[in-house]
Amino acid sequence: MIVTLLVPSSVAAQISPGPLARSHASLEGAAQCLRCHPVGRKDAMDGACVACHREIGWLLDQRRGLHAREGRAKCASCHPDHAGTGFALIAWNADSLSRFDHRRAGWALDGAHRTARCDACHAAEFRRGEVAARAPKPGAGHWTGLETACVSCHADVHRGAVQPACQSCHAVDRWVPAPGFDHDSTDYPLTGRHRNVTCESCHAARAGALRPGASRIDPAFRPLRAAECSGCHADTHAGRLGGACAQCHVTTGFVDRKPGGFDHSKTRYPLRGRHAAVRCDACHAGTVGGKRPAFATCAACHADPHAGTATLAGKPADCAGCHDERAFRPATFTADRHRNTKYPLDGRHATVPCNGCHTKGASSTLGTAGVQLRPASARCGSCHADAHQGQVGSVSGGECSVCHLVQSWTVSSFPAARHAEFEFALDGRHASARCGACHVPAERAVFKLESRECVSCHVDPHQRRDAVCTACHTAAAFRPSTVDVAAHAKFRLSLEGAHLAVPCVACHEEMNRPAAGATLLASAATVAPLRLDHGRTTCAACHRDPHGSQFDQGRVRTCDACHGVEGFKPASRFDHRRDTGFPLDRGHETVSCAQCHVDGRWRGTPTRCEVCHR
């Protein structure tokens, strides 16, 4: 039999302290009391709480969350009930909620999480995992059930393409940039201009997908086609050069070429000389991927700096006719090629640099180069100044070629035979003398000499201003002179007798010196004096007196009183009777002088017979 116990309301008031909170309304009534207040267990009520609130029990077992970190002995100490349907079991208000220290739950709020509203994270849509499955009433209003992984609240924009630990790349302050991400750690390190590109520029939205509920397509970070540049960049060459862009280009810039990259020699226009250093866009400006630049002539790229004045065979010439790719200067138009022009280059002209004749000038007709390609060349004076300042105009008519050769300016082509036209014929040594020996090239070569005398060019070694050199010398050589016996008679001492056989140097000792060499005034030569007029006219001036001083007194005092010029012996002019007063007769005629004049004594010889005869 079933007995129904009817308990009056007054009695119920004695059993229940008051109505339960709205969340426990299903437990209202005396018959439900034992569900929360079981009999016979010390911790019966706390056990009943976690039996119903299984998510709290699970967190306690896992030692997670606020209850596990700050567990109280009694659940009712924080969550009392029977205070009415409007009573809040969790006593939150605006101030207490904002002041809650999230570290008490075991997860501190950093960065952008500090300013986030509580319900922005503690929302039903983010309650996932085992905790949410154990909650008695899943939905809003619960503070448990959140996980600490980023993807538990935030959508994975990478859709699993990268490692799940978001914080390994991103910071909690903001999502981008990702300060912890190092692109060098990937298979594609960023170099050159790639370092300044935004992530979305490569990880473009076209490679991504639209998330449910998202307003834009998230970029995809894996996988990307990075093996070739064409994975991100359009081929401006339209496939004509293949798809391996890195063979020619580098990441510092599209116009920067990789050393040893594109081999231009495989094209119809190999790059040589200065062309090898030219930037690609200097020639391919606006033609990349389009029409190729013209290259048949230099003028296709280069403006004519000569304004049409450069011609070959009367026709305008392309730059390649005179220049090559190595450098614009020097020109390749050689002296040999110049022979085919109206002015062949011969002699020294072949060594003259081009700008020696082809000078620059400011004229619009010469173009930007300003080079006179066709200078006047009919006369030497068109290029050369008159070094003689009109001195030889009567002979050359102003033309240098009358006297000079193109092989050398200093080697004159003026023949010695023509020198007679100037009243000074070149003969002897003069015929082989250099022009500059007489026509001294100081500031200018002097051709009109003031005098034709020898001393106007030569040092006079005899130091006689009144002498005429040609009286003793010829132009053939200074030595020997032309002075002979007959000419010597014009001087103070005529050559007679034995003097005729005496060489000049026997009397003129100064002639024993070596030849003076150059005697030209122009060479500033210093010649030792050669004074032949020494004034010696007596025998004693040249000859030693063999008689000592025996004849210093008396009538006989000079050599020529006893001796003739034919020879010293015999004394052809000595008269024993006249000069001594002792005639040689009566047998004395045949006696030799030495028999009476012993030991060279000529004076004071005894004249008495007994001195010599016994």
C-alpha positions as CSV (number, residue, x, y, z in Angstrom):
1,M,0.0,0.0,0.0
2,I,1.2,3.3,-0.9
3,V,0.9,6.0,1.8
4,T,0.9,9.5,0.7
5,L,2.2,12.0,3.2
6,L,0.6,15.3,2.9
7,V,2.7,18.0,4.5
8,P,1.1,21.3,5.1
9,S,2.8,24.4,3.9
10,S,3.5,25.5,7.4
11,V,5.3,22.2,7.9
12,A,7.3,22.6,4.6
13,A,8.5,25.9,5.9
14,Q,9.9,24.0,8.8
15,I,11.8,21.7,6.5
16,S,13.1,24.1,3.7
17,P,15.0,27.3,4.6
18,G,13.5,29.0,1.6
19,P,13.0,28.7,-2.2
20,L,16.0,27.6,-4.3
21,A,17.7,29.7,-6.9
22,R,16.3,29.7,-10.4
23,S,19.0,27.4,-11.7
24,H,18.0,24.8,-9.0
25,A,14.3,25.2,-9.6
26,S,14.0,21.6,-10.7
27,L,15.1,20.4,-7.3
28,E,12.4,22.3,-5.5
29,G,10.2,20.3,-3.1
30,A,10.6,18.2,0.0
31,A,10.9,15.1,-2.0
32,Q,14.0,16.4,-3.7
33,C,15.9,17.4,-0.6
34,L,17.9,14.2,-0.3
35,R,19.3,14.7,-3.8
36,C,21.5,17.5,-2.4
37,H,21.4,16.7,1.3
38,P,22.1,12.9,1.4
39,V,22.0,11.3,4.9
40,G,25.0,9.5,6.5
41,R,28.0,11.1,4.7
42,K,30.2,13.7,6.2
43,D,30.9,15.5,3.0
44,A,27.5,14.4,1.6
45,M,26.4,17.8,0.3
46,D,29.8,18.7,-1.5
47,G,29.7,15.2,-3.0
48,A,26.2,15.8,-4.3
49,C,27.3,19.1,-5.8
50,V,30.2,17.7,-7.9
51,A,28.0,14.7,-8.7
52,C,25.7,17.1,-10.5
53,H,28.3,19.6,-11.6
54,R,30.6,17.0,-13.1
55,E,32.7,19.6,-14.9
56,I,33.8,21.0,-11.5
57,G,34.6,17.5,-10.3
58,W,36.7,16.9,-13.4
59,L,38.7,20.1,-13.0
60,L,39.3,19.2,-9.3
61,D,40.6,15.8,-10.4
62,Q,42.8,17.5,-13.0
63,R,43.9,20.2,-10.5
64,R,42.8,22.9,-13.0
65,G,40.9,26.0,-12.6
66,L,39.9,28.2,-9.7
67,H,38.2,25.5,-7.6
68,A,41.3,23.3,-7.8
69,R,43.7,26.1,-6.9
70,E,41.5,27.7,-4.2
71,G,39.3,24.7,-3.1
72,R,37.1,25.4,0.0
73,A,35.8,22.8,2.4
74,K,32.2,23.5,1.7
75,C,30.7,24.4,-1.7
76,A,27.9,26.2,0.1
77,S,30.4,28.6,1.7
78,C,30.7,30.3,-1.7
79,H,27.4,29.3,-3.3
80,P,24.6,29.3,-0.7
81,D,21.1,28.6,-1.8
82,H,17.5,28.8,-0.5
83,A,17.6,32.6,-0.8
84,G,15.0,32.8,-3.5
85,T,14.7,32.4,-7.2
86,G,16.4,35.7,-7.9
87,F,19.4,34.8,-5.8
88,A,22.7,34.5,-7.8
89,L,24.7,31.5,-6.8
90,I,27.7,33.2,-8.2
91,A,27.8,36.6,-6.8
92,W,29.2,38.6,-9.7
93,N,28.7,42.3,-10.3
94,A,30.2,44.7,-12.8
95,D,32.9,45.8,-10.4
96,S,33.8,42.4,-9.1
97,L,33.9,40.9,-12.5
98,S,36.3,43.5,-13.9
99,R,38.5,43.2,-10.8
100,F,38.8,39.5,-10.9
101,D,42.4,38.4,-11.0
102,H,42.5,35.8,-13.8
103,R,45.7,34.4,-12.4
104,R,43.6,32.8,-9.7
105,A,42.2,30.5,-12.4
106,G,45.7,29.5,-13.4
107,W,45.8,31.5,-16.7
108,A,47.1,35.2,-16.5
109,L,45.6,37.6,-19.0
110,D,48.4,39.3,-21.0
111,G,48.5,41.7,-24.0
112,A,45.3,42.2,-25.8
113,H,43.6,39.7,-23.5
114,R,43.7,42.3,-20.7
115,T,41.2,44.6,-22.4
116,A,38.9,41.9,-23.7
117,R,35.4,41.6,-22.2
118,C,34.8,38.5,-20.1
119,D,31.9,37.4,-22.1
120,A,33.9,37.8,-25.3
121,C,35.8,34.6,-24.3
122,H,33.4,33.0,-21.9
123,A,30.8,32.4,-24.5
124,A,29.0,29.2,-25.2
125,E,30.6,28.8,-28.6
126,F,34.0,28.5,-27.0
127,R,33.0,25.9,-24.4
128,R,34.6,22.8,-25.9
129,G,36.4,19.8,-24.8
130,E,35.8,17.4,-21.9
131,V,34.8,20.1,-19.4
132,A,32.0,21.4,-21.6
133,A,30.7,17.8,-22.1
134,R,30.4,17.3,-18.4
135,A,28.4,20.4,-17.6
136,P,24.8,19.7,-16.6
137,K,23.4,22.5,-18.7
138,P,25.8,23.6,-21.6
139,G,25.3,27.1,-22.8
140,A,25.8,30.7,-21.8
141,G,26.4,31.8,-18.3
142,H,29.0,29.1,-17.5
143,W,32.7,30.2,-16.8
144,T,34.2,26.8,-17.2
145,G,34.9,24.8,-20.3
146,L,37.5,27.1,-22.0
147,E,40.9,25.8,-23.0
148,T,44.2,27.8,-23.1
149,A,45.1,26.9,-26.7
150,C,44.7,29.8,-29.1
151,V,42.6,27.7,-31.5
152,S,40.0,27.1,-28.8
153,C,38.9,30.7,-29.2
154,H,40.5,31.9,-32.4
155,A,40.1,30.4,-35.8
156,D,43.2,28.9,-37.3
157,V,43.8,31.1,-40.3
158,H,46.5,28.8,-41.4
159,R,44.1,25.8,-41.5
160,G,46.6,23.5,-40.0
161,A,49.3,24.3,-42.5
162,V,51.7,25.4,-39.8
163,Q,52.4,24.1,-36.3
164,P,49.5,24.6,-33.9
165,A,51.4,26.6,-31.2
166,C,50.4,30.1,-32.3
167,Q,52.5,31.8,-29.6
168,S,55.7,30.4,-31.3
169,C,55.2,33.1,-33.9
170,H,52.6,35.5,-32.7
171,A,52.5,37.7,-29.6
172,V,49.4,38.3,-27.4
173,D,49.7,42.1,-28.0
174,R,48.6,41.8,-31.6
175,W,48.3,39.2,-34.3
176,V,50.6,40.9,-36.9
177,P,53.4,41.1,-37.3
178,A,54.5,37.7,-36.0
179,P,57.6,38.7,-34.0
180,G,58.6,35.1,-33.2
181,F,58.6,33.9,-36.8
182,D,61.9,33.7,-38.6
183,H,61.4,33.1,-42.3
184,D,65.0,31.9,-42.5
185,S,64.1,28.8,-40.6
186,T,61.8,27.8,-43.5
187,D,62.7,26.3,-46.8
188,Y,62.6,29.7,-48.4
189,P,64.7,32.3,-46.6
190,L,63.8,35.9,-47.5
191,T,66.6,37.9,-49.2
192,G,66.8,41.2,-51.0
193,R,63.5,43.0,-51.7
194,H,61.6,40.0,-50.4
195,R,62.3,41.1,-46.9
196,N,60.2,44.3,-47.4
197,V,57.2,42.5,-48.9
198,T,54.1,42.0,-46.7
199,C,53.2,38.4,-45.9
200,E,49.9,38.7,-47.7
201,S,51.7,39.7,-50.9
202,C,53.0,36.2,-51.3
203,H,50.6,34.3,-49.2
204,A,47.9,35.9,-51.2
205,A,44.1,35.5,-50.6
206,R,43.8,33.8,-54.0
207,A,45.6,30.8,-52.5
208,G,43.4,30.8,-49.4
209,A,39.8,29.8,-48.6
210,L,36.8,31.5,-47.0
211,R,36.1,30.4,-43.5
212,P,32.5,29.9,-42.4
213,G,31.2,33.2,-41.2
214,A,34.3,35.1,-42.3
215,S,34.1,38.2,-44.4
216,R,37.3,37.7,-46.3
217,I,39.6,34.9,-47.5
218,D,42.4,34.1,-45.2
219,P,45.9,33.8,-46.8
220,A,47.4,30.4,-47.2
221,F,50.9,29.9,-45.8
222,R,51.4,26.3,-46.9
223,P,51.9,25.0,-49.3
224,L,53.2,27.7,-51.7
225,R,55.0,27.3,-55.0
226,A,58.4,28.8,-54.2
227,A,60.7,26.7,-56.2
228,E,60.4,29.1,-59.1
229,C,59.7,32.8,-59.2
230,S,56.7,32.2,-61.5
231,G,54.9,30.8,-58.4
232,C,54.3,34.5,-57.4
233,H,55.5,36.6,-60.3
234,A,54.2,36.8,-63.9
235,D,56.7,36.0,-66.6
236,T,57.3,39.3,-68.3
237,H,59.2,37.5,-71.0
238,A,56.1,35.5,-71.9
239,G,58.0,32.2,-71.8
240,R,60.6,33.1,-74.4
241,L,63.5,32.7,-72.0
242,G,62.2,29.7,-70.0
243,G,60.7,29.8,-66.5
244,A,64.0,29.7,-64.5
245,C,64.0,33.4,-63.5
246,A,66.8,32.9,-60.9
247,Q,69.3,32.1,-63.6
248,C,69.3,35.8,-64.6
249,H,67.7,37.8,-61.8
250,V,68.4,38.3,-58.1
251,T,66.1,39.3,-55.3
252,T,67.7,42.8,-54.8
253,G,65.7,44.0,-57.8
254,F,64.3,42.8,-61.1
255,V,66.7,44.9,-63.1
256,D,69.7,43.6,-61.2
257,R,71.4,40.8,-63.0
258,K,72.9,37.8,-61.4
259,P,76.7,37.6,-62.0
260,G,77.2,35.0,-64.6
261,G,73.4,34.7,-65.0
262,F,71.8,35.4,-68.3
263,D,74.2,34.6,-71.1
264,H,73.6,37.3,-73.7
265,S,76.2,35.6,-76.0
266,K,73.5,33.1,-76.8
267,T,71.4,35.8,-78.4
268,R,72.0,37.5,-81.7
269,Y,73.7,40.4,-80.0
270,P,76.5,39.3,-77.6
271,L,77.5,41.9,-75.1
272,R,81.1,42.9,-75.4
273,G,83.2,45.7,-74.0
274,R,81.3,48.5,-72.2
275,H,78.0,46.9,-73.2
276,A,78.6,44.1,-70.7
277,A,78.3,46.7,-67.9
278,V,75.2,48.4,-69.1
279,R,72.0,47.9,-67.1
280,C,69.4,45.7,-68.9
281,D,66.7,48.4,-68.8
282,A,69.0,50.9,-70.5
283,C,68.4,49.0,-73.7
284,H,65.3,47.0,-72.9
285,A,63.4,50.0,-71.5
286,G,59.7,49.4,-72.0
287,T,60.4,46.3,-74.1
288,V,60.5,43.7,-71.4
289,G,58.1,41.0,-72.4
290,G,57.3,42.9,-75.6
291,K,59.1,44.0,-78.8
292,R,62.9,43.5,-78.7
293,P,65.1,46.6,-79.2
294,A,66.7,47.2,-82.6
295,F,70.4,46.6,-82.7
296,A,71.5,46.5,-86.3
297,T,73.3,49.9,-86.0
298,C,74.7,51.9,-83.2
299,A,72.3,54.7,-84.1
300,A,69.4,52.5,-83.0
301,C,70.4,53.2,-79.4
302,H,73.0,56.0,-79.5
303,A,72.5,59.6,-80.8
304,D,75.0,60.8,-83.4
305,P,77.4,63.0,-81.4
306,H,78.9,64.3,-84.6
307,A,75.7,65.6,-86.1
308,G,76.3,63.9,-89.4
309,T,79.8,65.2,-90.0
310,A,81.3,61.7,-89.7
311,T,81.3,60.3,-93.2
312,L,83.3,57.5,-94.9
313,A,83.6,57.7,-98.7
314,G,81.3,60.6,-98.7
315,K,78.5,58.7,-96.9
316,P,77.3,59.1,-93.3
317,A,79.1,56.5,-91.2
318,D,77.8,54.4,-88.4
319,C,79.6,54.6,-85.0
320,A,81.1,51.1,-85.6
321,G,83.1,52.5,-88.5
322,C,85.4,54.3,-86.1
323,H,84.6,53.0,-82.6
324,D,84.0,49.7,-80.9
325,E,82.3,48.5,-77.7
326,R,85.5,48.7,-75.5
327,A,85.4,52.4,-75.2
328,F,84.4,55.4,-77.3
329,R,88.0,56.6,-77.0
330,P,90.4,55.9,-78.6
331,A,88.8,55.5,-82.0
332,T,89.6,52.5,-84.1
333,F,90.2,54.6,-87.1
334,T,93.9,53.9,-87.5
335,A,96.7,55.7,-89.3
336,D,96.6,53.0,-92.0
337,R,92.9,53.7,-92.6
338,H,93.8,57.4,-92.7
339,R,95.8,56.6,-95.9
340,N,92.6,56.2,-97.7
341,T,91.5,59.7,-97.0
342,K,92.6,62.9,-98.6
343,Y,95.3,63.4,-96.0
344,P,97.4,60.2,-95.5
345,L,99.3,60.2,-92.2
346,D,103.1,59.7,-92.8
347,G,106.1,60.1,-90.7
348,R,105.6,61.8,-87.3
349,H,101.9,62.5,-88.3
350,A,101.2,58.8,-87.8
351,T,102.1,59.0,-84.1
352,V,100.1,62.2,-83.4
353,P,97.0,61.5,-81.2
354,C,93.7,62.2,-83.0
355,N,92.8,65.2,-80.9
356,G,96.1,66.8,-81.9
357,C,94.5,67.7,-85.2
358,H,90.8,66.9,-84.6
359,T,90.3,69.6,-82.0
360,K,87.1,70.3,-80.1
361,G,85.1,73.5,-80.5
362,A,81.8,74.9,-79.5
363,S,79.7,74.8,-82.6
364,S,76.2,73.5,-83.2
365,T,77.3,72.0,-86.5
366,L,79.8,69.7,-84.8
367,G,77.2,68.0,-82.6
368,T,77.5,67.2,-78.9
369,A,81.0,65.8,-79.3
370,G,82.2,69.1,-80.7
371,V,85.0,67.4,-82.7
372,Q,86.3,69.0,-85.9
373,L,86.5,65.8,-88.1
374,R,87.6,67.7,-91.2
375,P,90.2,70.3,-90.2
376,A,92.0,72.4,-92.8
377,S,95.1,70.5,-94.0
378,A,96.1,72.1,-97.3
379,R,99.1,73.9,-95.7
380,C,101.3,73.1,-92.8
381,G,100.4,76.5,-91.3
382,S,96.8,75.2,-90.9
383,C,98.0,73.2,-87.9
384,H,101.5,74.4,-87.1
385,A,102.7,77.9,-86.0
386,D,105.6,79.5,-87.9
387,A,108.5,78.7,-85.6
388,H,110.7,81.0,-87.7
389,Q,108.3,84.0,-87.5
390,G,108.6,84.8,-91.2
391,Q,112.4,84.7,-91.4
392,V,112.4,82.1,-94.2
393,G,109.3,83.3,-96.0
394,S,111.3,84.4,-99.1
395,V,112.6,80.9,-99.5
396,S,109.7,78.7,-98.5
397,G,106.8,80.8,-99.4
398,G,105.5,80.0,-96.0
399,E,105.5,76.2,-96.6
400,C,107.3,74.1,-94.0
401,S,107.7,71.2,-96.4
402,V,110.3,73.2,-98.4
403,C,112.8,72.6,-95.6
404,H,111.3,70.0,-93.4
405,L,110.1,66.4,-93.6
406,V,107.1,64.7,-91.9
407,Q,109.5,62.1,-90.5
408,S,111.1,64.7,-88.2
409,W,110.9,68.4,-87.7
410,T,114.6,68.7,-86.7
411,V,115.8,66.9,-89.8
412,S,115.8,69.5,-92.6
413,S,115.3,68.6,-96.2
414,F,116.9,71.9,-97.3
415,P,119.9,70.8,-99.4
416,A,123.4,72.3,-98.6
417,A,123.8,73.3,-102.2
418,R,120.9,75.8,-101.9
419,H,122.7,77.5,-99.0
420,A,124.8,79.4,-101.5
421,E,121.7,81.4,-102.3
422,F,122.2,83.1,-98.9
423,E,125.8,84.2,-99.8
424,F,127.3,81.5,-97.7
425,A,128.1,78.3,-99.5
426,L,128.4,75.2,-97.3
427,D,131.6,73.4,-98.0
428,G,134.0,71.3,-96.1
429,R,132.9,70.5,-92.5
430,H,130.1,73.1,-92.9
431,A,128.3,70.8,-95.4
432,S,127.8,68.1,-92.7
433,A,127.1,70.4,-89.7
434,R,123.7,70.5,-88.2
435,C,121.5,73.4,-89.0
436,G,121.0,74.1,-85.3
437,A,124.8,74.4,-84.8
438,C,124.7,77.8,-86.5
439,H,121.0,78.6,-86.4
440,V,120.7,78.4,-82.7
441,P,117.2,77.2,-81.6
442,A,116.8,79.3,-78.5
443,E,113.3,80.8,-78.3
444,R,113.2,80.6,-82.1
445,A,115.7,79.5,-84.6
446,V,117.8,82.5,-85.9
447,F,118.2,82.2,-89.6
448,K,119.3,85.7,-90.4
449,L,122.8,85.8,-88.9
450,E,124.3,89.3,-88.4
451,S,127.8,88.2,-89.6
452,R,129.4,85.6,-91.7
453,E,132.8,85.8,-90.0
454,C,134.1,82.6,-88.4
455,V,134.2,84.3,-85.0
456,S,130.5,84.9,-85.1
457,C,130.0,81.1,-84.6
458,H,133.4,79.8,-83.4
459,V,135.6,80.7,-80.4
460,D,138.9,82.2,-81.5
461,P,141.6,80.2,-79.8
462,H,144.2,82.7,-80.9
463,Q,142.5,85.6,-79.3
464,R,143.2,88.0,-82.1
465,R,140.3,90.1,-83.0
466,D,141.9,91.4,-86.2
467,A,142.7,87.9,-87.5
468,V,141.0,86.4,-90.5
469,C,140.6,82.7,-89.9
470,T,140.5,81.8,-93.6
471,A,144.1,83.1,-93.9
472,C,145.3,80.0,-92.1
473,H,142.4,77.5,-92.1
474,T,139.9,76.1,-94.4
475,A,136.3,74.8,-93.9
476,A,137.5,71.2,-94.4
477,A,139.3,71.0,-91.0
478,F,140.9,73.3,-88.4
479,R,144.1,71.2,-88.5
480,P,146.4,71.1,-90.3
481,S,146.4,74.8,-91.1
482,T,147.2,76.2,-94.6
483,V,150.3,78.1,-93.3
484,D,153.4,77.0,-95.4
485,V,156.9,78.3,-95.6
486,A,155.9,81.1,-97.9
487,A,153.1,82.2,-95.6
488,H,155.4,82.0,-92.6
489,A,157.6,84.7,-94.2
490,K,154.8,87.1,-93.6
491,F,155.3,86.7,-89.9
492,R,158.3,87.9,-87.9
493,L,160.4,84.8,-88.5
494,S,161.0,83.5,-92.0
495,L,161.7,79.8,-92.2
496,E,165.2,79.1,-93.8
497,G,167.8,76.4,-93.6
498,A,167.3,73.8,-91.0
499,H,164.2,75.6,-89.8
500,L,162.4,74.3,-92.9
501,A,162.5,70.8,-91.5
502,V,161.4,71.7,-88.0
503,P,157.8,70.8,-87.2
504,C,155.5,73.5,-86.0
505,V,155.0,72.0,-82.5
506,A,158.8,72.2,-81.9
507,C,158.5,75.9,-81.6
508,H,154.8,76.3,-80.8
509,E,154.6,73.9,-77.9
510,E,150.9,74.8,-77.2
511,M,150.0,72.9,-80.3
512,N,150.8,69.7,-78.4
513,R,147.6,70.0,-76.4
514,P,144.7,67.7,-77.5
515,A,142.2,69.2,-79.9
516,A,139.7,71.5,-78.2
517,G,136.7,69.7,-79.6
518,A,133.6,71.8,-80.2
519,T,134.4,75.5,-80.6
520,L,130.9,76.7,-81.3
521,L,129.7,79.7,-79.3
522,A,126.3,78.1,-79.1
523,S,127.7,75.2,-77.1
524,A,129.3,77.6,-74.6
525,A,132.6,76.0,-75.3
526,T,135.7,77.1,-73.3
527,V,138.8,76.7,-75.4
528,A,142.3,77.1,-73.9
529,P,144.2,79.9,-75.6
530,L,146.4,78.9,-78.6
531,R,148.5,82.0,-79.0
532,L,151.0,81.3,-81.8
533,D,152.3,84.9,-81.9
534,H,154.7,84.5,-78.9
535,G,157.3,87.1,-80.3
536,R,160.4,84.8,-80.2
537,T,162.8,86.0,-83.0
538,T,166.2,85.2,-81.5
539,C,168.1,81.9,-81.4
540,A,168.3,82.0,-77.6
541,A,164.5,82.3,-77.4
542,C,164.3,78.7,-78.7
543,H,167.8,77.1,-78.3
544,R,169.9,76.6,-75.3
545,D,173.3,78.3,-75.4
546,P,175.9,75.5,-75.5
547,H,178.7,78.0,-74.8
548,G,177.3,79.0,-71.5
549,S,178.1,82.7,-70.9
550,Q,181.4,82.8,-72.7
551,F,180.1,85.2,-75.3
552,D,178.0,87.4,-73.2
553,Q,180.9,90.0,-73.5
554,G,182.9,91.0,-76.5
555,R,182.1,91.5,-80.1
556,V,180.4,88.1,-80.7
557,R,177.2,88.0,-78.7
558,T,174.5,86.4,-80.9
559,C,174.4,83.0,-82.4
560,D,174.0,84.1,-85.9
561,A,177.3,85.9,-85.7
562,C,179.1,82.5,-86.0
563,H,176.4,80.0,-87.0
564,G,174.1,79.9,-90.0
565,V,170.5,78.5,-90.3
566,E,171.7,75.6,-92.4
567,G,173.2,73.9,-89.4
568,F,174.9,74.5,-86.1
569,K,178.2,72.8,-87.2
570,P,180.3,74.1,-88.7
571,A,180.1,77.6,-87.6
572,S,179.9,78.9,-91.1
573,R,180.0,82.6,-90.2
574,F,182.9,82.5,-87.8
575,D,186.1,84.2,-88.9
576,H,189.0,83.3,-86.6
577,R,191.1,86.2,-87.7
578,R,188.4,88.8,-87.6
579,D,186.6,87.6,-84.5
580,T,189.6,86.6,-82.3
581,G,192.6,88.5,-83.7
582,F,194.5,85.1,-84.0
583,P,194.7,84.1,-87.6
584,L,194.9,80.4,-88.3
585,D,197.9,80.1,-90.6
586,R,201.4,78.4,-90.7
587,G,200.0,75.0,-90.1
588,H,197.0,75.9,-87.9
589,E,194.6,75.6,-90.8
590,T,194.3,71.9,-90.4
591,V,194.1,71.7,-86.6
592,S,190.7,70.8,-85.2
593,C,189.1,73.3,-82.9
594,A,188.9,70.8,-80.0
595,Q,192.7,70.4,-80.0
596,C,193.0,74.0,-78.8
597,H,189.6,74.6,-77.3
598,V,189.6,71.9,-74.6
599,D,186.4,71.1,-72.6
600,G,184.3,73.5,-74.6
601,R,186.3,76.6,-73.7
602,W,186.2,79.0,-76.5
603,R,187.3,82.2,-74.9
604,G,190.6,82.8,-73.0
605,T,192.5,80.2,-74.9
606,P,196.3,81.0,-74.7
607,T,197.9,82.2,-77.9
608,R,201.5,81.6,-76.9
609,C,203.2,78.7,-78.8
610,E,204.8,77.2,-75.7
611,V,201.4,76.6,-74.1
612,C,200.4,74.2,-76.8
613,H,203.8,73.1,-78.2
614,R,206.8,71.7,-76.3
